[in-house]
Amino acid sequence: MTAAWDLLVSTEDITTTELREAALPEPGDGEVVLAVSRAGVTANNVTYAVLGDTLRYWRFFPAPDGWGRVPLWGFADVVASRAEGVTEGQRVYGYLPTSSHLLVRPERVGPHGFRDAAPHRSELSAVYNAYALTTGDPSYDAALEDLQVLYRPLFTTSFALAAELAEGGARGAGTVVLSSASSKTAYGTAFLLHGGAARVVGLTSVGNRAFVEALGCYDEVLTYDEVDRLPLEPTAYVDAAGDQGLRERLHDHLREHLVLDLILGVTHQDTGRAEVVHGARPTQFFAPDVIRDRTVEWGRAGFEQRLGDAWSRFVPRAREWVDVVSGHGPAELAQVWAEVAAGRAAPRTGHVLTF
């Protein structure tokens, strides 16, 4: 391999990958080259790939026709800069491709970071275009980079979802049910909702039940074949699995008691159609829209303060819930992607790759 590479994922079959040599980017006026340094790979990245066309995730990092570069969250270092206010050696946290390097065009450069103003990203969600300088992030801790790449993007979604549900979005439900309860996004949400007005129930596989129960953030844990044990009361369902068969059984059991069916993500690749069986019509939860609305409501400083406080409470628990598995280089990234995309990663496993 040369110093630059791309791990390409087939947009038709995300388990098919190809590792290719790439040209090292050369920055033009106003541009910066980032070298990807550390990134996490979780089921969240599978969601980005599965919904790559629907929610335009493939458009963030263009690739040859039929291929995509999966968005990852992680850290990168500035290795070349021709942009005012951005200097070589700075370290940033943000949205990165399955590649060795990323060319960005910084705007709104300040002590906290910058946004990528590359033309192809201008119509995409602004949440994903921000790059935070580690020197300007009060919550940054170099010793906790692994936890940040594994949890911070997922926890931000959990935070937005929990805020939405706790402040009226649950439509008066007395029970909130989360599928794929062993996933980091689901149990981050449960952690934030636990002890609130609604009872929090986790749905999981038989094999993951003990892990989910040990988390201590669900009031009750049921396996997928125990859906009929849910009480017939106003219930909000957060679908973090994308399993159409499960949705149908849950709708059939709860019927008019199902007041909310919110599609959070997809960990099953064969999701089928989110059709109404009985009860509430399925709707897609898109965290960037909620983050935008909350930022308007609370102000940027208010949003970051609330999120930072929640993150500070979550991190000590999260350290107990994950076994970080470290890998290095693009070949290991390809192996990890194959494992996670196929759903073979254990719930306690957190894959972190360095380059």
Contacts in CASP RR format, 6 or more apart in sequence:
PFRMAT RR
TARGET T0000
AUTHOR 0000-0000-0000
METHOD contacts of the structure
MODEL  1
MTAAWDLLVSTEDITTTELREAALPEPGDGEVVLAVSRAGVTANNVTYAV
LGDTLRYWRFFPAPDGWGRVPLWGFADVVASRAEGVTEGQRVYGYLPTSS
HLLVRPERVGPHGFRDAAPHRSELSAVYNAYALTTGDPSYDAALEDLQVL
YRPLFTTSFALAAELAEGGARGAGTVVLSSASSKTAYGTAFLLHGGAARV
VGLTSVGNRAFVEALGCYDEVLTYDEVDRLPLEPTAYVDAAGDQGLRERL
HDHLREHLVLDLILGVTHQDTGRAEVVHGARPTQFFAPDVIRDRTVEWGR
AGFEQRLGDAWSRFVPRAREWVDVVSGHGPAELAQVWAEVAAGRAAPRTG
HVLTF
1 19 0 8 1.000
1 21 0 8 1.000
1 330 0 8 1.000
2 21 0 8 1.000
2 22 0 8 1.000
2 24 0 8 1.000
3 24 0 8 1.000
3 100 0 8 1.000
4 21 0 8 1.000
4 22 0 8 1.000
4 23 0 8 1.000
4 24 0 8 1.000
4 25 0 8 1.000
4 99 0 8 1.000
4 100 0 8 1.000
4 101 0 8 1.000
5 19 0 8 1.000
5 20 0 8 1.000
5 21 0 8 1.000
5 22 0 8 1.000
5 99 0 8 1.000
5 100 0 8 1.000
5 330 0 8 1.000
6 19 0 8 1.000
6 20 0 8 1.000
6 22 0 8 1.000
6 63 0 8 1.000
6 69 0 8 1.000
6 97 0 8 1.000
6 98 0 8 1.000
6 99 0 8 1.000
6 100 0 8 1.000
7 17 0 8 1.000
7 18 0 8 1.000
7 19 0 8 1.000
7 69 0 8 1.000
7 70 0 8 1.000
7 98 0 8 1.000
7 99 0 8 1.000
7 330 0 8 1.000
7 333 0 8 1.000
7 334 0 8 1.000
7 337 0 8 1.000
8 17 0 8 1.000
8 18 0 8 1.000
8 19 0 8 1.000
8 20 0 8 1.000
8 63 0 8 1.000
8 64 0 8 1.000
8 67 0 8 1.000
8 68 0 8 1.000
8 69 0 8 1.000
8 98 0 8 1.000
9 16 0 8 1.000
9 17 0 8 1.000
9 49 0 8 1.000
9 67 0 8 1.000
9 68 0 8 1.000
9 69 0 8 1.000
9 70 0 8 1.000
9 98 0 8 1.000
9 337 0 8 1.000
10 16 0 8 1.000
10 17 0 8 1.000
10 18 0 8 1.000
10 66 0 8 1.000
10 67 0 8 1.000
10 68 0 8 1.000
11 52 0 8 1.000
11 53 0 8 1.000
11 58 0 8 1.000
11 66 0 8 1.000
11 67 0 8 1.000
11 68 0 8 1.000
12 66 0 8 1.000
14 46 0 8 1.000
14 49 0 8 1.000
14 50 0 8 1.000
14 70 0 8 1.000
14 269 0 8 1.000
14 341 0 8 1.000
15 338 0 8 1.000
15 341 0 8 1.000
15 342 0 8 1.000
17 334 0 8 1.000
17 337 0 8 1.000
17 338 0 8 1.000
18 67 0 8 1.000
19 330 0 8 1.000
19 331 0 8 1.000
19 334 0 8 1.000
22 99 0 8 1.000
22 100 0 8 1.000
22 101 0 8 1.000
24 33 0 8 1.000
24 101 0 8 1.000
25 33 0 8 1.000
25 80 0 8 1.000
25 101 0 8 1.000
25 102 0 8 1.000
25 103 0 8 1.000
26 33 0 8 1.000
26 80 0 8 1.000
27 33 0 8 1.000
27 80 0 8 1.000
27 81 0 8 1.000
27 82 0 8 1.000
27 83 0 8 1.000
27 103 0 8 1.000
28 82 0 8 1.000
29 82 0 8 1.000
30 82 0 8 1.000
30 83 0 8 1.000
30 84 0 8 1.000
30 105 0 8 1.000
30 106 0 8 1.000
31 81 0 8 1.000
31 82 0 8 1.000
31 83 0 8 1.000
31 103 0 8 1.000
31 104 0 8 1.000
31 105 0 8 1.000
32 78 0 8 1.000
32 80 0 8 1.000
32 81 0 8 1.000
32 82 0 8 1.000
32 83 0 8 1.000
32 86 0 8 1.000
32 103 0 8 1.000
32 104 0 8 1.000
32 105 0 8 1.000
32 106 0 8 1.000
33 78 0 8 1.000
33 79 0 8 1.000
33 80 0 8 1.000
33 81 0 8 1.000
33 101 0 8 1.000
33 102 0 8 1.000
33 103 0 8 1.000
34 76 0 8 1.000
34 77 0 8 1.000
34 78 0 8 1.000
34 79 0 8 1.000
34 92 0 8 1.000
34 96 0 8 1.000
34 101 0 8 1.000
34 102 0 8 1.000
34 103 0 8 1.000
34 104 0 8 1.000
34 131 0 8 1.000
35 76 0 8 1.000
35 77 0 8 1.000
35 79 0 8 1.000
35 100 0 8 1.000
35 101 0 8 1.000
35 355 0 8 1.000
36 72 0 8 1.000
36 74 0 8 1.000
36 76 0 8 1.000
36 96 0 8 1.000
36 97 0 8 1.000
36 99 0 8 1.000
36 100 0 8 1.000
36 101 0 8 1.000
36 102 0 8 1.000
36 355 0 8 1.000
37 74 0 8 1.000
37 75 0 8 1.000
37 76 0 8 1.000
37 77 0 8 1.000
37 91 0 8 1.000
37 354 0 8 1.000
37 355 0 8 1.000
38 74 0 8 1.000
38 75 0 8 1.000
38 145 0 8 1.000
38 146 0 8 1.000
38 149 0 8 1.000
38 352 0 8 1.000
38 353 0 8 1.000
38 354 0 8 1.000
38 355 0 8 1.000
39 72 0 8 1.000
39 73 0 8 1.000
39 74 0 8 1.000
39 75 0 8 1.000
39 96 0 8 1.000
39 149 0 8 1.000
39 352 0 8 1.000
39 353 0 8 1.000
39 355 0 8 1.000
40 72 0 8 1.000
40 73 0 8 1.000
40 74 0 8 1.000
40 149 0 8 1.000
40 150 0 8 1.000
40 350 0 8 1.000
40 351 0 8 1.000
40 352 0 8 1.000
40 353 0 8 1.000
41 72 0 8 1.000
41 333 0 8 1.000
41 336 0 8 1.000
41 337 0 8 1.000
41 340 0 8 1.000
41 350 0 8 1.000
41 351 0 8 1.000
41 352 0 8 1.000
41 353 0 8 1.000
42 150 0 8 1.000
42 154 0 8 1.000
42 184 0 8 1.000
42 340 0 8 1.000
42 345 0 8 1.000
42 350 0 8 1.000
42 351 0 8 1.000
43 180 0 8 1.000
43 183 0 8 1.000
43 184 0 8 1.000
43 185 0 8 1.000
43 267 0 8 1.000
43 340 0 8 1.000
43 343 0 8 1.000
43 345 0 8 1.000
44 153 0 8 1.000
44 154 0 8 1.000
44 157 0 8 1.000
44 184 0 8 1.000
44 185 0 8 1.000
45 70 0 8 1.000
45 71 0 8 1.000
45 72 0 8 1.000
45 337 0 8 1.000
45 340 0 8 1.000
46 266 0 8 1.000
46 267 0 8 1.000
46 269 0 8 1.000
46 340 0 8 1.000
46 341 0 8 1.000
46 343 0 8 1.000
47 265 0 8 1.000
47 266 0 8 1.000
47 267 0 8 1.000
48 57 0 8 1.000
48 70 0 8 1.000
48 71 0 8 1.000
49 57 0 8 1.000
49 70 0 8 1.000
49 341 0 8 1.000
50 266 0 8 1.000
50 269 0 8 1.000
50 271 0 8 1.000
51 57 0 8 1.000
51 265 0 8 1.000
51 266 0 8 1.000
52 58 0 8 1.000
55 286 0 8 1.000
56 124 0 8 1.000
57 71 0 8 1.000
58 68 0 8 1.000
58 69 0 8 1.000
59 120 0 8 1.000
59 121 0 8 1.000
59 124 0 8 1.000
60 71 0 8 1.000
60 95 0 8 1.000
60 97 0 8 1.000
60 121 0 8 1.000
60 124 0 8 1.000
60 128 0 8 1.000
61 68 0 8 1.000
61 69 0 8 1.000
61 71 0 8 1.000
61 97 0 8 1.000
61 99 0 8 1.000
61 102 0 8 1.000
62 69 0 8 1.000
62 120 0 8 1.000
63 69 0 8 1.000
69 97 0 8 1.000
69 98 0 8 1.000
69 99 0 8 1.000
70 97 0 8 1.000
70 98 0 8 1.000
70 337 0 8 1.000
71 95 0 8 1.000
71 96 0 8 1.000
71 97 0 8 1.000
71 128 0 8 1.000
72 95 0 8 1.000
72 96 0 8 1.000
72 97 0 8 1.000
72 98 0 8 1.000
73 93 0 8 1.000
73 94 0 8 1.000
73 95 0 8 1.000
73 96 0 8 1.000
73 149 0 8 1.000
73 152 0 8 1.000
73 153 0 8 1.000
74 93 0 8 1.000
74 94 0 8 1.000
74 96 0 8 1.000
74 148 0 8 1.000
74 149 0 8 1.000
75 91 0 8 1.000
75 92 0 8 1.000
75 93 0 8 1.000
75 94 0 8 1.000
75 134 0 8 1.000
75 145 0 8 1.000
75 149 0 8 1.000
76 91 0 8 1.000
76 92 0 8 1.000
76 94 0 8 1.000
76 96 0 8 1.000
76 102 0 8 1.000
76 131 0 8 1.000
77 89 0 8 1.000
77 90 0 8 1.000
77 91 0 8 1.000
77 92 0 8 1.000
78 86 0 8 1.000
78 87 0 8 1.000
78 88 0 8 1.000
78 89 0 8 1.000
78 90 0 8 1.000
78 91 0 8 1.000
78 92 0 8 1.000
79 88 0 8 1.000
79 89 0 8 1.000
79 101 0 8 1.000
80 88 0 8 1.000
81 87 0 8 1.000
81 88 0 8 1.000
83 105 0 8 1.000
83 106 0 8 1.000
83 109 0 8 1.000
84 109 0 8 1.000
85 106 0 8 1.000
85 109 0 8 1.000
85 110 0 8 1.000
86 106 0 8 1.000
86 109 0 8 1.000
86 114 0 8 1.000
90 133 0 8 1.000
90 135 0 8 1.000
91 133 0 8 1.000
91 134 0 8 1.000
91 135 0 8 1.000
92 113 0 8 1.000
92 131 0 8 1.000
92 132 0 8 1.000
92 133 0 8 1.000
92 134 0 8 1.000
93 131 0 8 1.000
93 132 0 8 1.000
93 134 0 8 1.000
93 137 0 8 1.000
93 140 0 8 1.000
93 148 0 8 1.000
93 152 0 8 1.000
94 130 0 8 1.000
94 131 0 8 1.000
94 132 0 8 1.000
95 128 0 8 1.000
95 129 0 8 1.000
95 131 0 8 1.000
96 102 0 8 1.000
98 333 0 8 1.000
98 337 0 8 1.000
100 330 0 8 1.000
100 355 0 8 1.000
103 118 0 8 1.000
104 116 0 8 1.000
104 118 0 8 1.000
104 131 0 8 1.000
105 116 0 8 1.000
105 117 0 8 1.000
105 118 0 8 1.000
106 114 0 8 1.000
106 115 0 8 1.000
106 116 0 8 1.000
106 117 0 8 1.000
106 131 0 8 1.000
107 114 0 8 1.000
107 115 0 8 1.000
107 116 0 8 1.000
107 117 0 8 1.000
108 114 0 8 1.000
108 115 0 8 1.000
110 133 0 8 1.000
111 133 0 8 1.000
111 135 0 8 1.000
111 136 0 8 1.000
112 132 0 8 1.000
112 133 0 8 1.000
112 136 0 8 1.000
112 137 0 8 1.000
113 130 0 8 1.000
113 131 0 8 1.000
113 132 0 8 1.000
113 133 0 8 1.000
113 136 0 8 1.000
114 130 0 8 1.000
114 131 0 8 1.000
115 126 0 8 1.000
115 129 0 8 1.000
115 130 0 8 1.000
115 131 0 8 1.000
116 129 0 8 1.000
116 131 0 8 1.000
117 129 0 8 1.000
121 128 0 8 1.000
121 129 0 8 1.000
125 288 0 8 1.000
126 288 0 8 1.000
126 292 0 8 1.000
127 287 0 8 1.000
127 288 0 8 1.000
127 291 0 8 1.000
127 292 0 8 1.000
128 288 0 8 1.000
134 140 0 8 1.000
134 142 0 8 1.000
139 308 0 8 1.000
139 311 0 8 1.000
139 312 0 8 1.000
140 148 0 8 1.000
144 315 0 8 1.000
146 324 0 8 1.000
146 326 0 8 1.000
146 352 0 8 1.000
147 315 0 8 1.000
147 318 0 8 1.000
147 319 0 8 1.000
147 322 0 8 1.000
149 352 0 8 1.000
150 184 0 8 1.000
150 322 0 8 1.000
150 324 0 8 1.000
150 350 0 8 1.000
150 352 0 8 1.000
151 184 0 8 1.000
151 314 0 8 1.000
151 315 0 8 1.000
151 318 0 8 1.000
151 322 0 8 1.000
152 311 0 8 1.000
154 184 0 8 1.000
154 185 0 8 1.000
154 188 0 8 1.000
155 184 0 8 1.000
155 185 0 8 1.000
155 188 0 8 1.000
155 310 0 8 1.000
155 311 0 8 1.000
155 314 0 8 1.000
156 287 0 8 1.000
156 291 0 8 1.000
156 307 0 8 1.000
157 185 0 8 1.000
157 264 0 8 1.000
157 287 0 8 1.000
158 185 0 8 1.000
158 186 0 8 1.000
158 188 0 8 1.000
158 189 0 8 1.000
158 191 0 8 1.000
158 192 0 8 1.000
159 192 0 8 1.000
159 306 0 8 1.000
159 307 0 8 1.000
159 310 0 8 1.000
159 311 0 8 1.000
160 287 0 8 1.000
160 290 0 8 1.000
160 291 0 8 1.000
160 294 0 8 1.000
161 185 0 8 1.000
161 189 0 8 1.000
161 238 0 8 1.000
161 262 0 8 1.000
161 264 0 8 1.000
161 285 0 8 1.000
161 287 0 8 1.000
161 290 0 8 1.000
162 188 0 8 1.000
162 189 0 8 1.000
162 192 0 8 1.000
162 193 0 8 1.000
163 290 0 8 1.000
163 294 0 8 1.000
163 306 0 8 1.000
164 285 0 8 1.000
164 290 0 8 1.000
165 176 0 8 1.000
165 189 0 8 1.000
165 193 0 8 1.000
165 198 0 8 1.000
165 236 0 8 1.000
165 238 0 8 1.000
166 192 0 8 1.000
166 193 0 8 1.000
166 196 0 8 1.000
166 197 0 8 1.000
169 236 0 8 1.000
169 260 0 8 1.000
170 176 0 8 1.000
170 198 0 8 1.000
170 236 0 8 1.000
170 259 0 8 1.000
170 260 0 8 1.000
171 234 0 8 1.000
171 236 0 8 1.000
171 259 0 8 1.000
171 260 0 8 1.000
172 198 0 8 1.000
172 234 0 8 1.000
172 236 0 8 1.000
172 259 0 8 1.000
173 198 0 8 1.000
173 234 0 8 1.000
173 235 0 8 1.000
173 236 0 8 1.000
173 259 0 8 1.000
173 260 0 8 1.000
174 197 0 8 1.000
174 198 0 8 1.000
174 199 0 8 1.000
174 233 0 8 1.000
174 234 0 8 1.000
174 235 0 8 1.000
174 236 0 8 1.000
175 198 0 8 1.000
175 199 0 8 1.000
175 200 0 8 1.000
175 201 0 8 1.000
175 230 0 8 1.000
175 231 0 8 1.000
175 233 0 8 1.000
175 234 0 8 1.000
175 235 0 8 1.000
175 236 0 8 1.000
176 193 0 8 1.000
176 198 0 8 1.000
176 199 0 8 1.000
176 200 0 8 1.000
176 201 0 8 1.000
176 235 0 8 1.000
176 236 0 8 1.000
176 238 0 8 1.000
177 201 0 8 1.000
177 202 0 8 1.000
177 203 0 8 1.000
177 230 0 8 1.000
177 235 0 8 1.000
177 236 0 8 1.000
177 237 0 8 1.000
177 238 0 8 1.000
177 250 0 8 1.000
178 186 0 8 1.000
178 187 0 8 1.000
178 189 0 8 1.000
178 190 0 8 1.000
178 200 0 8 1.000
178 201 0 8 1.000
178 202 0 8 1.000
178 203 0 8 1.000
178 218 0 8 1.000
178 238 0 8 1.000
178 240 0 8 1.000
179 186 0 8 1.000
179 202 0 8 1.000
179 203 0 8 1.000
179 204 0 8 1.000
179 224 0 8 1.000
179 237 0 8 1.000
179 238 0 8 1.000
179 239 0 8 1.000
179 240 0 8 1.000
179 241 0 8 1.000
179 242 0 8 1.000
179 243 0 8 1.000
179 246 0 8 1.000
180 186 0 8 1.000
180 203 0 8 1.000
180 204 0 8 1.000
180 240 0 8 1.000
180 241 0 8 1.000
180 242 0 8 1.000
180 267 0 8 1.000
181 187 0 8 1.000
181 190 0 8 1.000
181 202 0 8 1.000
181 203 0 8 1.000
181 204 0 8 1.000
181 208 0 8 1.000
181 212 0 8 1.000
181 218 0 8 1.000
181 221 0 8 1.000
181 240 0 8 1.000
182 204 0 8 1.000
182 205 0 8 1.000
182 208 0 8 1.000
182 211 0 8 1.000
182 212 0 8 1.000
182 347 0 8 1.000
183 240 0 8 1.000
183 267 0 8 1.000
183 347 0 8 1.000
184 322 0 8 1.000
185 240 0 8 1.000
185 264 0 8 1.000
185 265 0 8 1.000
186 202 0 8 1.000
186 238 0 8 1.000
186 240 0 8 1.000
186 264 0 8 1.000
187 212 0 8 1.000
187 215 0 8 1.000
187 217 0 8 1.000
187 218 0 8 1.000
187 321 0 8 1.000
188 217 0 8 1.000
188 314 0 8 1.000
189 238 0 8 1.000
190 200 0 8 1.000
190 202 0 8 1.000
190 215 0 8 1.000
190 217 0 8 1.000
190 218 0 8 1.000
191 215 0 8 1.000
191 217 0 8 1.000
191 314 0 8 1.000
191 317 0 8 1.000
192 310 0 8 1.000
192 314 0 8 1.000
193 200 0 8 1.000
194 200 0 8 1.000
194 216 0 8 1.000
194 217 0 8 1.000
194 218 0 8 1.000
194 219 0 8 1.000
198 236 0 8 1.000
199 219 0 8 1.000
199 220 0 8 1.000
200 217 0 8 1.000
200 218 0 8 1.000
200 219 0 8 1.000
200 220 0 8 1.000
201 218 0 8 1.000
201 219 0 8 1.000
201 220 0 8 1.000
201 221 0 8 1.000
201 222 0 8 1.000
201 230 0 8 1.000
202 212 0 8 1.000
202 218 0 8 1.000
202 220 0 8 1.000
202 221 0 8 1.000
202 222 0 8 1.000
203 221 0 8 1.000
203 222 0 8 1.000
203 223 0 8 1.000
203 224 0 8 1.000
203 227 0 8 1.000
203 241 0 8 1.000
203 246 0 8 1.000
204 212 0 8 1.000
204 221 0 8 1.000
204 222 0 8 1.000
204 223 0 8 1.000
204 224 0 8 1.000
205 223 0 8 1.000
205 224 0 8 1.000
206 223 0 8 1.000
208 347 0 8 1.000
209 221 0 8 1.000
209 223 0 8 1.000
211 347 0 8 1.000
211 348 0 8 1.000
212 218 0 8 1.000
212 221 0 8 1.000
212 347 0 8 1.000
213 221 0 8 1.000
215 321 0 8 1.000
217 317 0 8 1.000
222 229 0 8 1.000
222 230 0 8 1.000
224 243 0 8 1.000
224 246 0 8 1.000
227 246 0 8 1.000
227 249 0 8 1.000
227 250 0 8 1.000
227 253 0 8 1.000
228 249 0 8 1.000
228 253 0 8 1.000
230 250 0 8 1.000
230 253 0 8 1.000
230 254 0 8 1.000
232 254 0 8 1.000
232 257 0 8 1.000
233 257 0 8 1.000
234 257 0 8 1.000
234 259 0 8 1.000
235 254 0 8 1.000
235 257 0 8 1.000
235 258 0 8 1.000
235 259 0 8 1.000
235 260 0 8 1.000
236 259 0 8 1.000
236 260 0 8 1.000
236 262 0 8 1.000
237 247 0 8 1.000
237 250 0 8 1.000
237 254 0 8 1.000
237 258 0 8 1.000
237 260 0 8 1.000
237 261 0 8 1.000
237 262 0 8 1.000
237 280 0 8 1.000
238 262 0 8 1.000
238 264 0 8 1.000
238 285 0 8 1.000
239 246 0 8 1.000
239 247 0 8 1.000
239 261 0 8 1.000
239 262 0 8 1.000
239 263 0 8 1.000
239 264 0 8 1.000
239 265 0 8 1.000
239 282 0 8 1.000
240 264 0 8 1.000
240 265 0 8 1.000
240 267 0 8 1.000
241 265 0 8 1.000
241 266 0 8 1.000
241 267 0 8 1.000
241 268 0 8 1.000
242 263 0 8 1.000
242 265 0 8 1.000
242 266 0 8 1.000
242 267 0 8 1.000
242 268 0 8 1.000
242 271 0 8 1.000
243 268 0 8 1.000
243 271 0 8 1.000
244 271 0 8 1.000
244 272 0 8 1.000
244 273 0 8 1.000
244 274 0 8 1.000
244 275 0 8 1.000
247 261 0 8 1.000
247 274 0 8 1.000
247 277 0 8 1.000
247 282 0 8 1.000
248 277 0 8 1.000
250 258 0 8 1.000
251 258 0 8 1.000
251 261 0 8 1.000
251 276 0 8 1.000
251 277 0 8 1.000
251 278 0 8 1.000
251 279 0 8 1.000
252 277 0 8 1.000
252 278 0 8 1.000
254 278 0 8 1.000
254 279 0 8 1.000
255 278 0 8 1.000
255 279 0 8 1.000
256 278 0 8 1.000
256 279 0 8 1.000
257 279 0 8 1.000
258 278 0 8 1.000
258 279 0 8 1.000
258 280 0 8 1.000
259 279 0 8 1.000
259 280 0 8 1.000
260 280 0 8 1.000
261 274 0 8 1.000
261 279 0 8 1.000
261 280 0 8 1.000
261 281 0 8 1.000
261 282 0 8 1.000
261 283 0 8 1.000
262 282 0 8 1.000
262 283 0 8 1.000
262 284 0 8 1.000
262 285 0 8 1.000
263 274 0 8 1.000
263 282 0 8 1.000
263 283 0 8 1.000
263 284 0 8 1.000
263 285 0 8 1.000
264 285 0 8 1.000
265 285 0 8 1.000
267 343 0 8 1.000
269 341 0 8 1.000
274 282 0 8 1.000
275 282 0 8 1.000
276 282 0 8 1.000
291 303 0 8 1.000
294 303 0 8 1.000
295 303 0 8 1.000
298 306 0 8 1.000
321 348 0 8 1.000
322 348 0 8 1.000
322 349 0 8 1.000
322 350 0 8 1.000
323 348 0 8 1.000
323 349 0 8 1.000
323 350 0 8 1.000
324 350 0 8 1.000
324 352 0 8 1.000
325 349 0 8 1.000
325 350 0 8 1.000
325 351 0 8 1.000
325 352 0 8 1.000
326 352 0 8 1.000
326 353 0 8 1.000
326 354 0 8 1.000
327 333 0 8 1.000
327 336 0 8 1.000
327 351 0 8 1.000
327 352 0 8 1.000
327 353 0 8 1.000
327 354 0 8 1.000
328 353 0 8 1.000
328 354 0 8 1.000
328 355 0 8 1.000
329 353 0 8 1.000
329 354 0 8 1.000
329 355 0 8 1.000
330 355 0 8 1.000
332 353 0 8 1.000
333 353 0 8 1.000
333 355 0 8 1.000
336 351 0 8 1.000
336 353 0 8 1.000
339 345 0 8 1.000
339 351 0 8 1.000
340 351 0 8 1.000
345 351 0 8 1.000
END
